[in-house]
Amino acid sequence: MSQIVKCEICGKVYNQSYLGAHKRLAHGTRAEPPATVSELEAVEAILSVYAQLSGKGRKELRNRLSSQVRRKKKLTQPTN
């Protein structure tokens, strides 16, 4: 028979058989997973497409990537 239990993290009430899935989905960690084979394959695919770009296309891509990196650094730098 099913049992009603309370989530010790958020305090909401759930069926015991669903509580594990609730915790994993609602309260799971959001840390970035380590690089996987599929991620490395994605990098190889991106490099392959990059090789097919014209000189102008490659320059535009590098400029946009640099701009994105600068924006990200600016957002993460502590303000004094």
C-alpha positions as CSV (number, residue, x, y, z in Angstrom):
1,M,0.0,0.0,0.0
2,S,1.3,3.5,-0.8
3,Q,2.4,5.8,1.9
4,I,2.2,9.6,2.1
5,V,5.5,11.2,3.1
6,K,6.9,14.7,3.3
7,C,10.0,15.9,1.4
8,E,12.6,16.9,3.9
9,I,14.0,19.5,1.6
10,C,10.9,21.5,0.6
11,G,8.3,20.1,3.0
12,K,5.7,19.2,0.3
13,V,3.7,16.0,0.6
14,Y,4.2,13.1,-1.9
15,N,3.5,9.5,-2.4
16,Q,6.5,7.5,-1.1
17,S,7.0,5.8,-4.5
18,Y,7.4,9.3,-6.2
19,L,9.5,11.0,-3.6
20,G,12.9,9.8,-5.0
21,A,12.0,11.1,-8.5
22,H,10.8,14.4,-7.0
23,K,14.0,14.9,-5.1
24,R,16.1,14.1,-8.2
25,L,14.1,16.4,-10.5
26,A,13.3,19.3,-8.2
27,H,16.3,19.3,-5.9
28,G,19.1,17.6,-7.9
29,T,22.4,19.3,-8.2
30,R,23.0,21.6,-11.1
31,A,26.8,21.2,-11.2
32,E,28.3,21.0,-14.7
33,P,29.1,17.4,-15.6
34,P,32.6,16.5,-16.6
35,A,33.5,16.4,-20.3
36,T,32.1,13.3,-21.9
37,V,32.9,11.5,-25.1
38,S,29.8,13.0,-26.7
39,E,31.0,16.5,-25.7
40,L,34.4,15.7,-27.3
41,E,32.6,14.5,-30.4
42,A,30.7,17.8,-30.5
43,V,34.0,19.7,-30.4
44,E,35.3,17.7,-33.3
45,A,32.1,18.4,-35.3
46,I,32.4,22.1,-34.6
47,L,36.0,22.1,-35.7
48,S,35.0,20.3,-38.9
49,V,32.3,23.0,-39.7
50,Y,34.8,25.7,-38.8
51,A,37.2,24.3,-41.4
52,Q,34.5,24.7,-44.0
53,L,34.0,28.4,-43.4
54,S,35.5,31.1,-45.6
55,G,38.2,33.4,-44.2
56,K,35.7,36.1,-43.5
57,G,33.4,33.6,-41.8
58,R,36.2,32.3,-39.6
59,K,37.1,35.9,-38.6
60,E,33.5,36.7,-37.8
61,L,33.2,33.6,-35.6
62,R,36.4,34.3,-33.7
63,N,35.3,37.9,-33.1
64,R,31.9,36.7,-31.8
65,L,33.5,34.1,-29.5
66,S,36.0,36.6,-28.2
67,S,33.2,39.0,-27.5
68,Q,31.2,36.3,-25.7
69,V,34.2,35.4,-23.5
70,R,34.8,39.1,-22.6
71,R,31.2,39.5,-21.6
72,K,31.3,36.4,-19.5
73,K,34.5,37.6,-17.8
74,K,33.0,41.0,-17.2
75,L,30.0,39.4,-15.5
76,T,32.1,37.2,-13.3
77,Q,34.6,39.8,-12.1
78,P,34.0,41.1,-8.6
79,T,33.2,44.7,-8.3
80,N,35.2,46.9,-5.8
